[in-house]
Amino acid sequence: MEYQPVECAIVVNAAGAFSGKLAEMLGIGLGPKDSLAGIPVPVEPRKRYVYVVHCPDGPGLDTPFLIDYSGVYFRREGLGGNYISGASPEEVEEPDASNLEVDHQFFENKVWPKLADRVTSAWAGFYDYNTFDQNGIIGMHPLINNMYFATGFSGHGLQHSPAVGRAVAELILDGEFKTLDLRGFSFRRILTQEPMLEQNIV
Ligand SMILES: Cc1cc2nc3c(=O)[nH]c(=O)nc-3n(C[C@H](O)[C@H](O)[C@H](O)COP(=O)(O)OP(=O)(O)OC[C@H]3O[C@@H](n4cnc5c(N)ncnc54)[C@H](O)[C@@H]3O)c2cc1C
């Protein structure tokens, strides 16, 4: 693919699973290993499968968002008797992220034993996976100070999105967080090697 330069005053890197790659286009992470410029944005695509289970006489509106201790989850999808389910693979079994093909065997081996019903369809998507601590990276890059980050949410970004949008707008317009102090999510923790690990995610 041929890229064209884009001139701008401020850029927000919210490229999801590909924000590490986008940062690399600015040289972030390509400098000497022992320098700030050598620290990459630790966000990469990780493939996750979602399986649609049809169960017309299931609990419907009474269905909670259920997450099993194993990490297998399911929740209702619409009102047509459909439910979506999935699980994250173990670190050692991470699937090839160069495509979005669905591994149906993963359902049989990992998800099915914890559930018990009929799959009607499935899809795969990329988690915006922060390999450092599986949490969002929010705010200005310490070297390129007109690039703001809003990325690396590692599979829980939908829940964060209203707050993150507002926080990044405040940073750009006011130069600081106003309503919520999200400084803990800054790139700084990667420099200082202080992970902010989130345990309760799937
Ligand atoms: C299977 C699956 C299940 C999930 N379940 C949940 C859930 O239950 N709850 C939850 O909170 N979150 C969930 N997530 C995670 C959630 O979807 C993400 O965290 C969230 O979408 C991240 O939002 P974003 O805006 O940062 O990135 P995205 O929504 O990924 O948007 C990034 C955008 O950047 C664009 N882009 C990429 N590269 C470039 C480039 N070079 N130039 C220009 N544009 C570019 C992309 O096209 C895309 O439009 C799930 C994700 C997956 C894959």
The ligand as a Gaussian input file, in Angstrom:
#p B3LYP/6-31G(d) Opt

LIG

0 1
 C      -14.642000     -10.152000      19.268000
 C      -14.563000      -8.910000      20.089000
 C      -15.372000      -8.762000      21.186000
 C      -15.318000      -7.600000      21.969000
 N      -16.149000      -7.468000      23.035000
 C      -16.135000      -6.341000      23.769000
 C      -17.009000      -6.168000      24.883000
 O      -17.802000      -7.046000      25.210000
 N      -16.937000      -5.012000      25.580000
 C      -16.061000      -4.028000      25.261000
 O      -16.028000      -3.007000      25.949000
 N      -15.221000      -4.153000      24.211000
 C      -15.233000      -5.290000      23.467000
 N      -14.357000      -5.436000      22.420000
 C      -13.321000      -4.446000      22.224000
 C      -13.777000      -3.229000      21.539000
 O      -14.405000      -3.586000      20.335000
 C      -12.524000      -2.362000      21.260000
 O      -11.779000      -2.185000      22.453000
 C      -12.986000      -1.022000      20.739000
 O      -13.686000      -1.182000      19.534000
 C      -11.781000      -0.145000      20.504000
 O      -12.264000       1.059000      19.980000
 P      -11.289000       1.994000      19.190000
 O      -12.104000       3.138000      18.714000
 O      -10.076000       2.253000      20.040000
 O      -10.757000       1.108000      17.960000
 P      -11.564000       0.495000      16.732000
 O      -13.026000       0.388000      17.009000
 O      -10.813000      -0.740000      16.323000
 O      -11.378000       1.603000      15.619000
 C      -10.095000       1.830000      15.034000
 C      -10.337000       2.494000      13.699000
 O       -9.070000       2.882000      13.161000
 C       -9.053000       2.592000      11.777000
 N       -7.646000       2.470000      11.336000
 C       -6.788000       1.455000      11.597000
 N       -5.591000       1.714000      11.019000
 C       -5.698000       2.904000      10.396000
 C       -4.804000       3.710000       9.631000
 N       -3.561000       3.328000       9.371000
 N       -5.271000       4.878000       9.153000
 C       -6.542000       5.295000       9.395000
 N       -7.436000       4.571000      10.109000
 C       -7.012000       3.410000      10.604000
 C       -9.849000       1.303000      11.654000
 O      -10.324000       1.117000      10.365000
 C      -10.979000       1.545000      12.662000
 O      -12.065000       2.203000      12.076000
 C      -14.410000      -6.584000      21.621000
 C      -13.574000      -6.724000      20.495000
 C      -13.640000      -7.881000      19.739000
 C      -12.742000      -8.031000      18.547000

